[in-house]
Amino acid sequence: MVEGFFKHMAIIRQSALALAAAAALTGCGDTGVNEPWDPLEGPNRFVFSINRAVDTIAVRPVAVLYRDWMPAPGQRGLHNVLENLGEPVTAINEVVQGSPGRAATTVGRFLINSTIGVAGIFDVASRIGLSKTKEGMGDTIGYYAGVEPENGGFYMVLPVIGPSNARDGVGLAIDAAVDPFSIITFGISNTAGWIYAGTRFGTTLLDRRSRTLFALDDLEKNSVDYYAALKSAYTQQRADFIRQKRDKTGPRAELEQRDKVALVR
Amino acid sequence: MFASRRAFLCLAAAAAVAPPAEAADGPAAQLIEKAAADVIELIKTTKGAELEAGIRGVLLKYFDIPYMGQAALATHWNATSPEQRERFLKAVISSEARAYTERFSKYGGQTLVVARVSQRPNGVSVVDSKLNQTNGQPITIQWEVRDTGQGLRITDVKIEGVSMVMTHRSDFNSYISSHGGKVEPLIDELEAKSRQPQ
């Protein structure tokens, strides 16, 4: 499986650079960093209203039931399994971001949690000091793009998934394409691939929604234009994450990280 | 829908990689610690309307609401009359007091720990803190503190990288521009919201 990562690596590095360049060229709205660039506001608001209807009727009630009735260890277990499935993509992104040490930790986490952690149900790796990271291609593009991380290209609301932008939307698509699990399952048969993708999407949606209930209810209640408030909050949070990464990956942070790993071993 | 999907995950990483906490006992850090202590005291001793009144007191004492209100209205601030500004700020205080009362009413023993204070060249102090929860990941909260002429005041709160002032600014600006570019409908809406029963 590890060879698989590196086989894809060269292609990914090239496409990431190309995308970063593309983002730098096309992603510049002239609205400044404070207000997200939203040229598709009309269609976005339309998708947003459909998402809200679907959420109210189907997603939210199930998420509430899940949060209130599923025992906490079960919720944690499912969350850990889903996070574990995301580790290979995180490792790929960390390699592309030029942090092979961090990627090795992620691969180590994946190997430990998939075996000793029983298919990822238990996050054993965190307990022995291998801390968790989560990186997607959206983060990688943001990391390399020479623009303010608030500028992720045009804002877009994806069906069901919700807030995104050009950077993160492209990132999601690439992450899905390079995900070893989908490559393997689709390699077996199309049916297997779609069953895997559908199940993972559905459970991830449930997990994420149950974890965002409080924050999103709060934002909706305390805003006069929920669409605009969510767009702003999403953009800020993503920018914060990417900015932290840019600040942290100096040579010093790399050394600190290596020291930490050395201490663990 | 996935707005905060990475927040919880990124926290684990941030907590692990963050530099050791520097001695944080400057006036800015003290302000935050005092405000947090006041709030926890309020939560423990009061509830309902009394709690809301207390929270309102904390907002007025520690926050510079006029500064934040002006920042949130951005360019529209200049187009508002003094009477409109007063109504706007009053409505903002009411809605914030209510929002915080509701957030705190779910209080379950969380503690706020100030990690470090960084000074910006423009005189603004940024206080990094973590809200440690009894279950689940700690929440990162950054406080922007500055001297606005009446001593140190909080002028913004960033929760998980999301600024309260900035989010309100986008929210308010969008509402204003979809209502003929006028501030009056926004003030009416905020006042109506603050009158609604919980």
Chai-1 contact restraints between the chains, C-beta under 6 A:
chainA,res_idxA,chainB,res_idxB,connection_type,confidence,min_distance_angstrom,max_distance_angstrom,comment,restraint_id
A,S131,B,A12,contact,1.0,0.0,6.0,A-B,restraint_1
A,S131,B,A13,contact,1.0,0.0,6.0,A-B,restraint_2
A,S131,B,A16,contact,1.0,0.0,6.0,A-B,restraint_3
A,K132,B,A12,contact,1.0,0.0,6.0,A-B,restraint_4
A,T133,B,A13,contact,1.0,0.0,6.0,A-B,restraint_5
A,K134,B,R6,contact,1.0,0.0,6.0,A-B,restraint_6
A,K134,B,L9,contact,1.0,0.0,6.0,A-B,restraint_7
A,G162,B,M1,contact,1.0,0.0,6.0,A-B,restraint_8
A,G162,B,F2,contact,1.0,0.0,6.0,A-B,restraint_9
A,P163,B,A3,contact,1.0,0.0,6.0,A-B,restraint_10
A,R208,B,F2,contact,1.0,0.0,6.0,A-B,restraint_11
A,R208,B,R5,contact,1.0,0.0,6.0,A-B,restraint_12
A,T212,B,S4,contact,1.0,0.0,6.0,A-B,restraint_13
A,A215,B,S4,contact,1.0,0.0,6.0,A-B,restraint_14
A,N222,B,A99,contact,1.0,0.0,6.0,A-B,restraint_15
A,S223,B,D171,contact,1.0,0.0,6.0,A-B,restraint_16
A,V224,B,D171,contact,1.0,0.0,6.0,A-B,restraint_17
A,V224,B,Y175,contact,1.0,0.0,6.0,A-B,restraint_18
A,V224,B,E189,contact,1.0,0.0,6.0,A-B,restraint_19
A,D225,B,D171,contact,1.0,0.0,6.0,A-B,restraint_20
A,D225,B,S174,contact,1.0,0.0,6.0,A-B,restraint_21
A,D225,B,Y175,contact,1.0,0.0,6.0,A-B,restraint_22
A,A228,B,S170,contact,1.0,0.0,6.0,A-B,restraint_23
A,A228,B,D171,contact,1.0,0.0,6.0,A-B,restraint_24
A,A228,B,S174,contact,1.0,0.0,6.0,A-B,restraint_25
A,A229,B,T167,contact,1.0,0.0,6.0,A-B,restraint_26
A,A229,B,D171,contact,1.0,0.0,6.0,A-B,restraint_27
A,S232,B,T167,contact,1.0,0.0,6.0,A-B,restraint_28
A,S232,B,S170,contact,1.0,0.0,6.0,A-B,restraint_29
A,A233,B,A3,contact,1.0,0.0,6.0,A-B,restraint_30
A,A233,B,V162,contact,1.0,0.0,6.0,A-B,restraint_31
A,A233,B,T167,contact,1.0,0.0,6.0,A-B,restraint_32
A,Y234,B,A3,contact,1.0,0.0,6.0,A-B,restraint_33
A,Q236,B,G161,contact,1.0,0.0,6.0,A-B,restraint_34
A,Q236,B,V162,contact,1.0,0.0,6.0,A-B,restraint_35
A,Q237,B,G161,contact,1.0,0.0,6.0,A-B,restraint_36
A,Q237,B,V162,contact,1.0,0.0,6.0,A-B,restraint_37
A,D240,B,G161,contact,1.0,0.0,6.0,A-B,restraint_38
A,F241,B,R6,contact,1.0,0.0,6.0,A-B,restraint_39
A,F241,B,C10,contact,1.0,0.0,6.0,A-B,restraint_40
